[in-house]
Amino acid sequence: MDRRDDVVTALHRIFLSAGIGSAKQVEAVRALGRAGGPQAAQLIGQIYQEAFSGSAIQMACIAALGEAARAYPSVLPGTE
């Protein structure tokens, strides 16, 4: 895997292949957050929207979005 997006894609495939609500899915979401970047954030948001309300997956998505945000600059270049 040469790029972050390759890792994000692999993690998303792991998430999709795991049993619904399984520990494997929760860990895949957490790993997506640690991978970070726009693609990961978009996938985490999608997973959150499709998960059952109040589920462990939704809670993992909330934490993962926070982690994914670390990959973004706090201020966009040229907007200071």
Backbone as a ProteinNet text record, in pm:
[ID]
protein_1_A
[PRIMARY]
MDRRDDVVTALHRIFLSAGIGSAKQVEAVRALGRAGGPQAAQLIGQIYQEAFSGSAIQMACIAALGEAARAYPSVLPGTE
[TERTIARY]
84.1	0	89.1	71.1	160.7	107.3	-22.5	-80.3	-178	-206.2	-302.7	-438.4	-478.7	-608.2	-616.4	-504.5	-501.8	-531.9	-473.2	-496.6	-641.9	-694.2	-833.4	-927.7	-901.2	-984.2	-979	-861.2	-847.4	-922.8	-913.4	-985.7	-1136.5	-1182.1	-1325.9	-1373.8	-1293.3	-1329.3	-1338.6	-1244.6	-1249.7	-1378.2	-1413.3	-1537.2	-1657.2	-1663.9	-1779.2	-1788.3	-1674.1	-1674.9	-1701.9	-1693	-1713.5	-1862.6	-1895.9	-2034.9	-2087.7	-2214.5	-2276.7	-2264.7	-2207.1	-2193.8	-2084.9	-2001.7	-1896.7	-1780.8	-1700.7	-1580.7	-1487.1	-1486.9	-1403.4	-1445.6	-1576.5	-1624.8	-1584.1	-1599.5	-1562.5	-1414.3	-1330.4	-1186.5	-1153.3	-1223.7	-1200.8	-1235.1	-1343.3	-1380.5	-1272.8	-1227.6	-1121	-995.6	-961.8	-843.3	-861.7	-981.9	-1009.4	-981.4	-1023.6	-998.1	-849.7	-775.3	-630.7	-562.8	-615.6	-558.6	-578.6	-693.6	-720.6	-735.8	-754	-767.3	-911.7	-933.6	-1070	-1149.8	-1084.1	-1156.5	-1202.5	-1116.7	-1153.9	-1268.2	-1259.5	-1365.4	-1499	-1495.3	-1618.8	-1678.8	-1595.5	-1643.7	-1697	-1628.6	-1675	-1810.7	-1827.8	-1957.8	-2066.8	-2035.6	-2131.7	-2168.2	-2067.1	-2091.5	-2179.7	-2150.4	-2229.3	-2376.7	-2402	-2539.3	-2615.7	-2545.1	-2609.6	-2618.7	-2550.9	-2549.5	-2676.2	-2707.7	-2821.3	-2793.4	-2896	-2882.3	-2834.8	-2730.1	-2678.2	-2595.1	-2566	-2489.9	-2342.1	-2272.4	-2128.1	-2057.4	-2110.3	-2050.9	-2062.9	-2180.5	-2194.7	-2100.6	-2086.4	-1995.8	-1851.1	-1814.4	-1679.5	-1659	-1764.2	-1755.9	-1729.2	-1794.1	-1774	-1627.3	-1572.7	-1431.6	-1340.3	-1374.1	-1291	-1288.8	-1400.5	-1401.9	-1308.3	-1306.5	-1213.1	-1069.2	-1039.5	-904.3	-871.3	-966.3	-943.2	-917.3	-979.3	-961.1	-817.5	-743.6	-603.8	-518.6	-562	-486.2	-504.8	-599.9	-626.9	-549.6	-503.7	-440.8	-545.4	-503.4	-599.4	-645	-558.6	-594.7	-551	-639.8	-605	-503.4	-403.2	-303.3	-369.1	-327.9	-380.4	-506.7	-559.9	-682.8	-659	-533.5	-500.4	-526.6
-116.4	0	123.4	203.7	317.2	449.1	458	586	564.1	673.2	669.1	619.6	665.5	624.1	473.5	410.4	264.3	197.3	252	198.4	220.6	339.3	370.3	276.2	252.1	159.5	18.7	-26.9	-160.4	-168.9	-65.8	-65.3	-64.5	8.4	11.3	-126.5	-194.4	-330.8	-425.1	-409.3	-490.5	-461.8	-333.8	-295.1	-362.9	-353.8	-408.4	-560.3	-627.8	-774	-828.6	-743.9	-788.5	-797.9	-874.5	-887.6	-755.6	-730.7	-605	-590.2	-476.6	-447.5	-524.1	-593.7	-675.8	-589.9	-649.9	-582.7	-550.7	-635.1	-612.7	-484.7	-461.2	-338	-216.6	-224.8	-113	-81.5	-182.9	-160.5	-103.7	-146.8	-92.2	56.4	96.1	237.8	315.8	263.7	330.6	346.9	242.9	248.4	349.8	362	465.1	603.1	624.8	753.2	780.5	678.9	696.3	719.5	658	678.4	823.3	879.6	1020.6	1054.6	1182.8	1233	1245.9	1315.5	1342.6	1218	1120.4	998.7	923.3	912.8	843.4	915.9	1047.9	1125.6	1107.4	1104.9	1086.1	948	845.6	709.8	695.2	755.7	749.8	816.7	930.4	998.5	913	844.8	755.2	639	580.2	468.7	515.6	634.3	689.7	702.3	756.6	778.2	646.3	541.2	412.6	322.2	359.4	276.6	299.8	201.8	215.6	326.5	404.2	515.8	466.9	529.9	495.9	369.3	311.8	185.5	210.1	100.3	107.7	159.6	126.8	175.6	327.3	382.3	528	594.6	537.1	594.5	589.8	479.9	468.1	570.1	596.6	695.8	835.1	869.2	1001.1	1018	918.8	925	924.6	844	833.3	963.6	1035.1	1164	1262.6	1259.7	1344.9	1311.6	1183.3	1140.3	1180.9	1161.9	1194.6	1343.9	1426.3	1571.6	1613	1532.3	1564.9	1569.9	1503.1	1501.3	1630.3	1713.1	1838	1951.6	2050.1	2166.1	2246.9	2309.7	2387.5	2512.2	2567.6	2680.9	2648.1	2669.5	2640.9	2742.9	2699.1	2792.3	2900.6	3024.1	3135.4	3197.4	3145.5	3200.9	3275	3295.1	3360.9	3508.2
0	0	0	-100.3	-120.4	-64.1	-44.9	-2.3	112.1	182.6	291.5	240.5	122	67.9	46.8	14.8	0.3	134.3	240.1	374.7	414.4	387.1	420.3	346.1	219.9	142	200.5	237.4	297.3	429.4	511.4	639.1	617.6	516.8	488.1	441.7	363.4	320.6	440.5	534.2	656.4	732.4	744.8	812.9	746	613.6	540.9	550.1	562.4	566.6	706.8	807.6	946.1	976.5	1077.7	1120.7	1175.9	1152.7	1196.3	1347.2	1388.7	1530.9	1601.5	1525.9	1586.6	1636.8	1722.3	1771.3	1654.7	1553.9	1435.6	1363.9	1353.8	1292	1374.4	1504.4	1591.7	1575.3	1573.4	1558.1	1420.7	1317.1	1182.8	1179.3	1245.6	1252.4	1327.5	1438.8	1515	1429.5	1355.5	1269.6	1157.2	1103.8	1002.8	1060.2	1183.1	1247.2	1262.3	1301.8	1317.3	1182.8	1076.7	943.1	899.8	932.6	906.4	759	734.1	597.7	554.7	443.5	396.2	359	295.4	256.2	380.1	480	603.8	672.9	680.8	745.9	674.4	542.1	464.3	490.3	492.5	518.2	660.3	755.8	894.9	907.1	842.4	843.6	782.9	674.4	608.6	701.3	763.5	856.1	971.2	1024.6	1135.1	1094.6	976.5	929.7	913	875.6	848.9	972.4	1080	1201.4	1284	1367.7	1458.1	1558.7	1588.9	1682.2	1819	1870.7	2002.4	2008.3	1892.9	1889.8	1918.1	1945.5	1967.6	1842.9	1726.4	1601.4	1593.3	1627.3	1625.2	1724.2	1841.7	1941.1	1890.7	1826.2	1770.3	1658.5	1581.2	1473.3	1528.4	1638.1	1698.9	1737.9	1805.3	1845	1722.6	1623	1503.5	1424.6	1419.8	1350.5	1418.8	1550.5	1623.7	1590.5	1582.6	1545.9	1402.2	1311.8	1170.6	1152.6	1236.2	1226.4	1253.6	1326.2	1355.5	1229.6	1124.7	999.6	919.4	958.7	889.4	955.1	875.5	938.2	1015	1124.3	1204.4	1129.2	1043.6	960.6	817.3	723.7	585.5	535.7	462.2	409.1	324	343.7	265.2	318.4	429.9	484.8	615.4	650.5	776.8	772
[MASK]
++++++++++++++++++++++++++++++++++++++++++++++++++++++++++++++++++++++++++++++++

